[in-house]
Amino acid sequence: MQQYVTFLTGALDDACQSGRPRLPCATITARQPQLAGWQAVLAAEAGRVSVPSVPPVSEQVDVRIFWGKAGAAKQGEETVPHPLICHTIDTAVVAELLYDRLLSAACRAELSAAFAPLGGQPAVWVGLLCGLHDLGKLSPAFQALRVDVAAKLLPPEAAAQTSRLIRIRAGGGRTDTFHGILTCYHVRQILLDWGAGPDTARTVAQAVGAHHGSFFSDQVLLNAESAVQDHGGQRWARWAEELFCRTADLLGLPDPRTVSWSEVRLGTGGAVALAGLTTVSDWIASGSVRKATHAGSDIDLVTYLQLARDRAVEHVVDRLGWSGWGPAGDLSFAKLFGQQPRPLQRACEQTFDSKHRPGILIVEAPTGEGKTKIALQATVGLIDRLRLAGFFVAMPTRATSNQMFDEVDELVTGFGAGLSVKLLHGTAAEHLADRRARMARSEPISPENVGTDDPAGNQDAAVREWFTKLKALLAPLAVGTVDRVLQGGIRSPWAPVPLVGLSNRVIVLDEVHSYQVYMSTILDRILWWLGWLGVPVILLSATLPRIRREELFRHWYAGAKRSHPDQVKLCLPALTYPHAVWLDDQGVPDVVQAEASSINSDRRVELLQLADADLTGWVLRQARGGHGVAVVHNLVRRVDHTVELLEEAIGELPEPERPRVVSLTGQLAAAARAKVEQELRDLFGLNGSRAPQAGYIVVGTQVLEQSLDLDFDAMASDLAPVDSLVQRAGRLHRFRRTDLGAPPTLALVGVTEKKAGPVWPPHTTRTYQDAVLLRTWALLWNRRDLRTPDEVPELVDAVYSEPDRITFPVEWETRWQHAQEKLDKAQRADQDMASALFLPPPIKPDALLELTRHPRYTGQTRKPDGRSRRYE
């Protein structure tokens, strides 16, 4: 009988403490089915039961009594808790330290403007709010997770509430409210009580409360408000307010109860920055305190604040190396690279050296013009002038990432900054194996006790996995595959974190012309967000169709102007090739055009049509006399077949005349592929030793086009889209032009002429659309040469932007129309597939909350075709 009386007493106590008449006792009864029949029992015992009155509650409490981290209880071991206010301080000082390192100038400006009405330093207010991410732990629901600790530290009436909550949950599933939701509840209610507008209170509460990966629906928060037994009612609300104010006082801020919250307005960019900063700061703070270093409830908070600041510096600067990169001194092209710039490089240096605003730069030039060095010099200059933390250089494949890493690492090392460049892709460890000792740092930071009451169970493992993945992306200097950038454009748990991680850096993306429609759709969305967050972006390409170039500019610019890509007005001038175009939020393009360097000017490549049956003999003839020959097929099965035919033919040659034959595809094991790639670089890379006397033949897939910077004497290639063919042809006489006699030859193979149109090898259209191949063949089938760079823009625009200009035999008409319809359908399908998972538009009113709504697997950065995992 007494258990019913005790429980009823607690329920009435909670109802009284809530101070909300709209929550009648009937609601409590309905929420607790195990109380069915209690009225009858009590009626039978009427006169013998007395309900004690609610004891008076003090307005203030020593906030050190609420535990924030305690670990699991162990028999015979006394628990020393880490007070919630200490974890609040830990996180706040980490956030202060990361404020300038992690957030872009645009994000900081938005946060500064938002919190300026409060007085004090905006960065400290932001740190305070980040620190309050676990305010929901100041609740019966959370404190009851260690009822033994609560019983020892909390006032009797509060300890009784936690004890009752434990009994309520006994024998059933989790019925209490997760502390992240209660953080939203507490912060929102406190800010409303202090005069903040409803939108501001809701946005701030969501930003700091969603640190476990997801934002919460309004219905979830409404349910939390009704769960008085979980949040504790007004008594606990006053204690939460006291912790808020006590932390503000320790951080040197004005009394938050007296400042102008009504004037605070927080936009999407600032909210995303606050959410991402909160999560990262919590992860680092949680990893900096172990059970053995828990502060205990009697810690002096002033002393602890200094300890926390010192520890934050140790972890952020010393262990993670997030000190930011400040390149100084002579940043000229000649100084950075030890060579004189080529014409386009010189023109870009002169033009872009004065840019002091974030913008988007697109550089289009043939292979050999030094686009990479243009991007790196522009990157270094922007970091210096905009006071950015660093850069992320994104490449299309792992192989190109490895090459770029070596180049960038050498550049950074030359500054003597003591910083390391991170390499981010699935097999990075193998490339770095021989550097591991040099790059080793102290033991990694591993978040602990971050999700003790998560509905899905303890979140430590999940958070460690995400922190490991994202930690390198957050590092100031990194090179990796483009997938790492595109992952930031996908709705996912902790979606604000990659956005914030990219925000204070220059983002460089290479080989943009090679991105499929699916990838390009995600890229457009992330560009929109990067423009919104004020992130400088540099895009490199051999060449782009005019329409695609405008789309890229339009998406970044729309973000910078807080608008929609379809609504912004851009006036891009006609361009000659090669060129570079800069656009910032002022909307006036700055165009650089220059003559191609001697290696590319008036370059002529002979075109030859070759039947498959003649390929083996032609390749062997080209390899004679110590020449290097590349054969590029669109399908692995064709690579295997050609290698088989070559080896059979070579076996009949005298041994001294047998050229070496190797194959290179994405299906090779990583170690074997790395060995072949290194051999190719040693022979045909810059300053390579060239082929042996008997010749050298490499047969491969698009890896040869995208992943390696090589120089061959002759090439045979399956028909591919015109921009891919231009890229492949760029591997002919790549580093040599003088004293080579006749121009190099590109033999086109795998095309069988039929009256109704050309026929490709089986399964080719699984790789490339029939319409694009038809357009390319219609342009090239009766040509005898290809002149670059002059003809490149016209050919590319014809295939992708203006196909109506292409003439073709009338017999192709039916095939042509069918291929066009199929292309349109496929592109719409790819766009729809990408649209189903990419981020919401930043202009959407609830963009913040939708970042994690219906989360997707972030590995879906490439169209699911069974090949994507090889690139990440």
N, C-alpha and C positions, 0 to 999 in steps of 0.2 A: 504493500500500500504506500509506503513512504516514497518509493521510487516515482509513483505518479504525482505525489505532492511536490516532490523536488523538481520533477521535470516541468510541471505546470508553473511552479514558481519561476523557474528559469525562463520559460516562454513568455510569461507576463512581464518579467524583468526586461527581456529583450524588446518586447513591444513598447514598454514605457520608454526605454532608452532611445528607441528609433525616433521618437518625436514626430512621427508621421501618422496622423489619424486615419489616412486612407489604407492603413495596413491593420485590419481588425483581427481579433483573436481567431475568427473563423479561418482566416488565411493560414495562420500558424497551424491550426488543427488540420487543415487540408494538406499542408506540406508534410505532416508527420503522421503517416497512416498507422504507425505503431501505437498511437494514442487512442485508437478506436476503443470506445467503451469506457474511457476514463471518467466521463460525467456520471455514469451510473455508479461506478465504484466510489467516487467521492460523495455522491448523494447518500449512499448507504452508510458512509462514515461521517456524515455531517455532524458537526458539533465536536468531533474529535480532531479535526484538522484546522490548523491555523496557518495562514500564509504570511510569512515575515515581510515586512516592508523593505523597499529598496534602500540600502544604506546611502548616505550622502556621498557624492563623488567629488574628489578634489579636482580643480581645474588644471593643475599642473602635476607632472609626474617626472621622475628621473627617466629620461628616454633610453638610458643605457640598459634598462631591464628587458627590453624586447630583443630577442635573439634574431639574427639574420642568417647565420650559418652555424651549424652545430654538429653536422655529421650524424652518422648512425649511432644509436646508443649501444654501448658494449658493457656487458656484465662485469662488475668490479672495477670499472674505469670511470672516474669522475669527468663529466663533460665540462670543458671550458668553452662557453659560447663566444662567437664573434658577434658583438652587438649589431643590430640593424643600422644604427647611426654610424657605426664604424665602416660598414660596407657602403653606406651612403657617401661617407667622406672619401673612401677609397675610389669609388667610381667618379665622384665629382672632380677630384684632383687629376685623375687620368684624363677626363674629358677636357678640362682646362688645358692640359698639356697637348692634347690632340687637336684642339680647336684650330690653331694655325697650321698644323701639319697635315690634317686630314681634309679639312673643308676648303672648298674653292673660295676665292674672293667674293664671288656672287652670292654664295651661301652665307658667308660671314656677314656680308652687307645686309642681306635680308634679315638675318638673326639680330644684328645690331640695331637695325631700324625697328624691329619688332619689340625689343626689350629696352630700348633707350628710354621710354617713358618711366621706367621703374627706378632710374638712377643707378649709380654703381656701374661696374664694368659689365657689358653684355655677355662677354665670354664667361664671367663668373656665374651670372644668372643661368646661362646655358649649362654650365657644369653642375650647378645645383639641381636643375631639373633632371639632368641625366642621372645624378646621384639618387634622385627620388624614385627611380624606376621600380624599386622593390617596396615602395610604401605600402602596398597591399599585404606585405608580410606582417604589418602591424594590424593584426586581425585575429579573432579567435580561431578562424579556420586554419591559418598557418601556424600560429603559436601552438596549436593543439598537436601538431606533428611531433613535437617533443614535449609531451604533457609533463614529463618529469622536470624539464628545465623551466617550463611555465609555472609549475607549482612552486618552484623554489624562488623565482624572481618576481612574479607578477603579484599585484594586490590580490587579496583573497577573492573578491567578487569577480575579478578578471580571470583568475585561475579557475574559478568555478565554471565560468562560461566555457573555457576550453575543455574542462572535464566533461561537461554536459554534451559538448559537441562530439567528443570521442564516443560517448555512449549512443548518440544518435546514429553514428555511422556504423556501429558494431554489427557484424553479420551481413552487411550489404555492400554494394559497390560504392564508389566515390559519389557522394551527394553534396559535397561542399564546393565552394567557389575557388577557382585557381587564383593565385595571388596576383598574376598579371592583370586579370580582370578587376580585382579589387584595387590595384593601383590606379587603374582608369577611374574607378568609382571615387576613390579618395581624392585624387588630384582634381578631377572635374568638379566635385562638390566644393572643395576648398576654394578653388579659383572663382567659382560662381559666388560663393559667400563673400569673397573679397572684391567683387564688382566686375570680374571679367565677363565679357560677352559670351553667349552660349557657344558660338562657333570657335572662339579662341579657347575656351575651357575644354571643349570636346577635342580639338585638334592637339593641344598640348598633352592632354591626358592620353590620347591614343598613341602619340609619338613616343612617350616614355613608357607606356604600359605594354607595348607590343614587342618588348625586347626578346621574347621567346619565339619570335618568328612570324606571328600573325596578328593583324589588327582585328578588332572585335566589332561585331554588328551592333546596331543600336538595341536590338532585342536582347542580346546577351547582356549588355550593360543595364538594361531595364530589369532583367531578371536578377542581376547582382544587387541592384538597389533594394529589391524586395527581400533578399536573403539576409535578413537582419542577424540571424544566428551566426552567419559567416563573417560579415563585416563588423558586427558588434554594436551597431547603433551609435548614438551621439557620444557616449563615453569614449569609445575607441576613435571616433572622428576627431574629438578634441585632442587626444593623444597624438594622432597622426599630424594634426596641425602643429602641435608642440614640437614634434620632430622636424617638421618643415622649417619652423622658425628658428629652432636651435641650430640647425645646420647652416641656415643663412647667416646667423650671427657669427658662427665660427669662421665662415668664409669671408667675413667682413662686409656683408651686404646690408642694406637698410632692412628694417622690420618689414617683411613681406605683407603684413596685414595693413600697412599704412601707405603703400605705394599705389600708383595709378594703373591697376590691372585693366581698368575699363578702356584704356588707350592702346592696349597691346593688340596687334593684328599680325597673325602668322600665316604667310602664304604657303603654297605647295612646296616651293624650293626649300624654304626654311624648315618646314615640317619634315621633309625627307631628310634633311641634314641633321635635325634633332634626333629623329628616329635612328638613323644609321650610327650617329655618334654615340647615342645611348647604348646600343647593342655592343659595339666594339669596346667601349669603355667598360661595360659590365664584364665582358669576356676577359679583358686584360686584368681588371681588378680582381675578378674571381680566381684567376690563375696566379695572382701575386700573393695570395694568403693561403697557407696550408693550415691543417688542423692544429699543428704544433705552434702556430703563430697567431692563433685566435687571441683577441685582445682581452677578453673577459669583461664582466659587467662593472668592474671598478676602475677601468682605465681612465686616466685624465685625458679629456678630449682635446684640450689645447696641445698637449704634448703629442697626442696621437696624430693630430693634423699634420704636424711637421714630419713625423715618421711616415705618414702616408704620402706626402709630397716627395720625400726622398726615394721611397720605394717606387713611385710612379716613374720618376726619372730613370731609375735603374732598369725597369722593365721596358719602358717605351724607347728610350734612347740607347741604353747599353746593350740590352738583350735582343730587342727587336730591330734595333738599328734604324728606327724611324726618326731620324734627325733632320730629314730634308736635305736637299742638295742645292748648294748655292755656288754654281760655277762663277768664277771670277777671273779677272785679268783679260788678256787678249782673246776674244772669241771670234776672231776673223777666220775665214775659211782656211787660209794658208797656215795659220797657227794650229787650228784644230786637227787638220789632216796632213800637214807637211807637204802640201803640193798646191800648185796654182789652180784656181777654179776654171772650169770650162765655161763657155759663154752663158749658158742658162744658169749655172751655179753662181757666176759673178753677178748677173742681173738680179737674181733672187736675193743675194746678199745685200746688194745696194738698196733694193726696194723694201724688203721685209725687216731690215735692221731697225727700222723706226716704229714698228708696231707695238703699241702699248695697251691694246685691248684684246680680249679673247676673240678669236675668229676661226674660220675654217679656211684651210689652204688646200687646193687641189693642184697637184703637179702631174702633168702628162708629158711624157717624153719616151723616146725609144730606149731599148736596152743599151746601156753603155754611156748614157748622158749623166749618170751620177744622181739619180733621184734620191737615193738613200742618203747621200751626203747632204743634199739640199734639205731634206727632212731633219737630219740630225743637227745641222747648224741652226735651222729655224727653231728646233726644239730647245737647244741650249740657250738661244737668245730669248725665247719666250719665258723660259724658267727664270732667267736672270731679271728680265724687265718686269714680269708680272709677279715675281716672288712666289713661284710655284714650288711644290715639294719635289717634283720629279717628272717621270714620263712612264708611259707604257707603249712599247712598240709591238704591234700585232701583225703577225705574218700568216700566210695562208696554210702552211704545213709545218710539221715538226722539223723537217730538214731545213727549211728556210729560217725557222726560228733559231735553230742551232747556229747557223752561219751568222745571223744577225746578232745573236748573243755574243759571239766571239768578237765581232766588230765593235759593238757598243761597250762591252766590258773593257776593251782596250782603250776606248775613248775616255771612259769614266776614270779608269786607273791613271790616265795621264794627268788628271786634275789633282791626284793625290788626296782625295777627299776621305779616304778610309771607308767608303761605302761599297757594298757589294750589289751587283745587279742580279736579280732573281730570274731564273729561267722557268717558264710555266707551260708545261704540256705533259702528256701522259707518260713519256719516257725521258723526261728531263734528267732524272737521276743517272741514267746510263751515260748521257753526254757529259755530265758533271763528275763522273766517277773519279777521274784523275785529278779533279780539283777539290775533292771533298775535304781533304785535310786543310787546304788553304781557306776554304769558305766556312769551315765549321765555326759555330758560335757556341755559347753556353747552352745548357739544356733548354728545350722549348717551353714556352708558356702553355699550360694546359688548364682550361677553365674547370673548376670544381664546384659542386653543390650549387648549380645554377638553375636547376629545375626540380627541386625536391618534391614539389606538390603538383607537377605537371599532370594533366589528365591522362596523357599517354604514357606515364611512367617517368622515372628519373631521366632527365634530358642530358646528362653529362656526356654520354657517348655521342649523341647527335650533335651537340654543340661543339665538341672537340673535332668531329668530322668537318663541320662547316667552318670552324675557325681555322683548321688546317688548310682547307681549300681556299678560303678567302684571305688568310693572313698574307700570303705571298702577293695576292692581287692588291692588298692594301699597302704593300711595301713601296717606298718612294720610286725605286728604279726597277723596272721589270721588262722582260722580253718574253713573248709567248705566242701561241697561236691566236688567231682572231676569235676563236671560240670563246676565249676568256672574256673578251669584250662583249660578244653577243650574248653570253650568259646573263650579263647585266640587263639585257633587254627583255628577259623572260620573267613572267610572274612566278614567284617562288617564295618559300619561307625566307625571311630576312632580306627581302628584295631591296630595301634601302641601303644595305651594306655595300654591295658592289657599286651602286650609284655614287655613294659617298666616297668609296675607295678610288673611283676614277675621277672624282671632281676636281682635285687640286693638282692635276697633272696635265701634261700634253699627251694626247692620244694620237698615235701614228698608226695608220692602217695601210699595208702594202698590197699590191696586186688586186686592187678593188675591182678591176674589170673581170676577174675570174670568179666573182661571187655569183652563185645561182640565184634565181628569183626568190626562192625561199629565204636564203641567207640575206639577200638584199632587203627584203621586207622587214626582217628583224633589225638590220642595220639602220634602215630609215627611222625606225621607232627609237632606237637608242640614240641616234643623232639628234632627234627632236628633244629628248631629255638632256643630252649633253649641252645643247644650245641653251636650254632653259637654266641649267646649272652653271653656265658661263665657262664651259670647258673648251680650251683650244683643241682643234682637231686638224690633223694633216692626213690627207688621202693621196696615195701614190698609185699611178696606173700607167701602163704602156699607152693606152688611149681609152677614151670613154665615148660612147654615143652622146650626142648633144643632149638628148632628152634625159639620159641617165645623169649626166653632169648637173643639169638643172635640178633634178629631183634631190640630189645630195645636198646641194646648196640650200634648196628650199626648206628641207627638213631642219637643218641646223639653224638657219636664220629664223624660222618660225618659232623655234624654242626661245631664241634670244629676244624676240619681239613679243613673247607671250601671246602667240597667235596660232593659227592653223596653217599648215603648208599650202592648202588650197586658197588661202586668203591673203597671203603676203605677195607683194609686188616686187619682182626682181627684173632688172634690165641687164642681161649679160651680153656683152658685145660679141661680134664674130671673132673667132680666134684662129690664128695660124699655129702650126705645130712645129716644134714643141712649145709648151707654154706652162705658166703657173698663174693661178688666180686666187686672190685673197678676198674674203668677205667677212666683215664683222657686223655688229649690231647697227652700224650706221647705214648699212644697205648699199654702199657704193663699192662695186668691185674694183680691186686694184690688179691690173693685168700686167704680167711680165711675159714678153715674147722675145725669143732670141734664136739665132741660127744654131742648127745642130753642130756639134763638134765634128772635127775632121773624121773621126771614126764612123760617124753616121751620116754626114752630109752627102747627098746625092748617091746614096747607097743602092746598088743594084744586085738583086738576087735572081738568078735564072730559075724559071719554073719548068718542070719536066713532068709529063704524065707517064706513069709507069704501071704496067700490069703486074698483078701479084706474082704471076709466073716468072717475070723477069727480075723480081726484086733481089733474089739471092745473088745472081750474077753481077748485077749493077753494084751492089754493096761491096762485094769482094774486089771488083775492079777499082772502086773508089778508095779502098783501104790500102792498096798497093803503094809501096814506097814510103811507108811510115806515116800514113794519114789516119786521122780519127774520124769515124763515121758514126752518126747517131741514126737510129730507126725509132720513130715514135708512133706507136699504135694506140688506138683508143680503147682497146680491150686486152685484158691479160691473156685471153686464149690466143689472140693473134701474136702476142709477144712470144708465147711458148712455141707456137707453130713456126714462127720465123727463126727462132733460136735453133730449133730442131733441124730445119732445112740448112741453116748456115753450118752447123756442126757436122752434118752429113757431107756437105760440099767441101768443107775445110779438111775433113779427114782424108780426102783424095789428093790434097796438095802435098808437095814436098814439105817436110817439117820446117825448114827455114822460111818458107813462104806462108806459114799458117798464122793469120792474125788472131789475136786474143779476142774472145767473145764473152761478154758478160750481159746479164739481164738485170733490170732494175724496175720493180713494181712496188706498189704499196702493200702487196701481200707477203713480201719478204719478211722474215723475222728481223726484229729490230737490230740485233747484233750483226747479222749478215748484211743488212741494208747499210748500216753505218760503215762497214768495211768497204763495200762497193763505192759508196759515195766519197769516202776519203781517197780511194784510189783514183776516182775520176777527177777530184779536185787537184790531186798531185800531178796528174797528167795534163788536164785540160783547163784547170783554173788559171787565174791570173799568175803569170810567171811560172806556169806548169812546164814540166819537162817534155811534153808532147808524147805522141805514140811511139811504140817501138818500131823497128825497121819493117817488120812484117805487117804492121798496121794494127788497128784497135777498133773494135765494133761494140757499141753498146746498144742494146735493144730494150726499150722501156715504154712505159705509159706516160701519162701527163706529168708524172714526177719529174721527167727531164725538162718539161716546159716550165714548171712552177717552182721546183725546189732547189735547183742547182744552177749556179752562175758559171757556165762552161763555154768553151770555144772549140767548135768542131770544124772540120774541113768540108764535109758534105753531110746532107741529111735527107732521109726519106721519111715521109709522114703520111699517115692516113688523113683524109680530108677532115678538117675540123672547122669550127666557126672562124671567120676571118681574123678576129682579134687573137685567137689562140694560134693561128698560123703565123701571124706577125710575131707573136711572142716566141714561137719555136724558131722562126727564121733568125731571130735575134741571137741565137746560139751559134750562128755561122760567122766565122771570122770575128768573134766577139771582141777579142783583145788585139787582133792583128789585122792590118789592112794593107800596109805598104809591102811591096816586093812579093806579093802572092800571085801575081799574074791575073788569070781570069777570075771573074766574080764567082762566088760560091753557088752551088746548085741545091735547090730544094725540090725533090722528086715527090709528087703526089701519087699515092698508091691507094688501092682498095676501091676504086670507082669503076663500075662497069656501065658503059653507055647503052641505054635502051631508048627506043623511040618515045616512050611515054615519060622518060626522065631517067636520070642516073640511078643506079642501084648501089647501095652501100653493103659492106660486109654484114652478115647477120648480127642482130642485137646492137648495132651501132646507135639506133635511136633510143636505146635505154640510157645512153650517155648524153647525146645531143639531140635536140629537136630537129625533125626532118625539115621543117620550114627554114631554119637557120642554115642548115647544110645546103639546101637547094639554092638559097639566095647566094651563099658563098660560091658555090660551084658555077652559078650563072655568071658571076662576076669574073671568075678565074679560068674557066675551062678553055677559053681561046686565047688566053694571055701567055706570053713567053717569058715575062719577067715581072718582078715586083720592085718598085722603087720606093725606098723609104728615106726620110720620113714623109716626103711630100704627099704620097698617095694614101697614106694610112687613114687620116681623118675621113676622107671622102668614102673610102671603102667601108669603114666601120659604121659611119652614119647611114650608108645605103642599106646595110644589112639590118641594122637595129632601129633606125629612126625613120628612114624614108624608103621602104621596100618597093613602093610604087614606081620608083625611078629605075628599077632593075628591069631590063629586057630579058625575055627568055623565049624559047621556042613555043609555038602555039600548041604543040602536042603535050606540053607540060601542064596546060591550063587546069585540067581536072586534078592532077596531083598537087599542083601549087595551091589551089583553093582548099583542098582537103587538109593539106599540111598546115595552112594558115589557121583554119578552124581548130585543128588539134592543138596548135601552139597557144591560141587564145584560151582554150579550155584548160590546158595544163598550167598556164601562168595564173589563171584565176584560182585553180585548185591549190597551187603552191602559196599564193597570197592568202587564201582562206586558211590553209594549214598553219601558216605563220601567225596570222591574226588571232587564231584560237589560243595562242599562248603568250603573245608579246604583252608588254606593259600597257596600261591604259594611257590615253593621251594626257600629257601634263596639264592641259587646259581644263580637264574634266573636274567639276567641283569636288567629287569624292576620289580624286586620283590617288591620294595617300592611302586610303583604305583599300582600294582595289589593287594595290601593288601585290598583295598577298592573297587576294580572293581567287579561288579555284587554282591553287598553285600547281605548277607543272615541273617536270623534270628538266633541269637546266642543261642537261646533256643534249637536248634536241636543238642544237645550233645549226645542224645541216640536215637537209632533206633526208628522211629515213630511207636509205637505200642499201643498208648493210655495209656501207663503207665509212660512215662518218667517224667512228671511233678511232680510226687510224690517224686522224688529223689532230685530235684535241691535245 
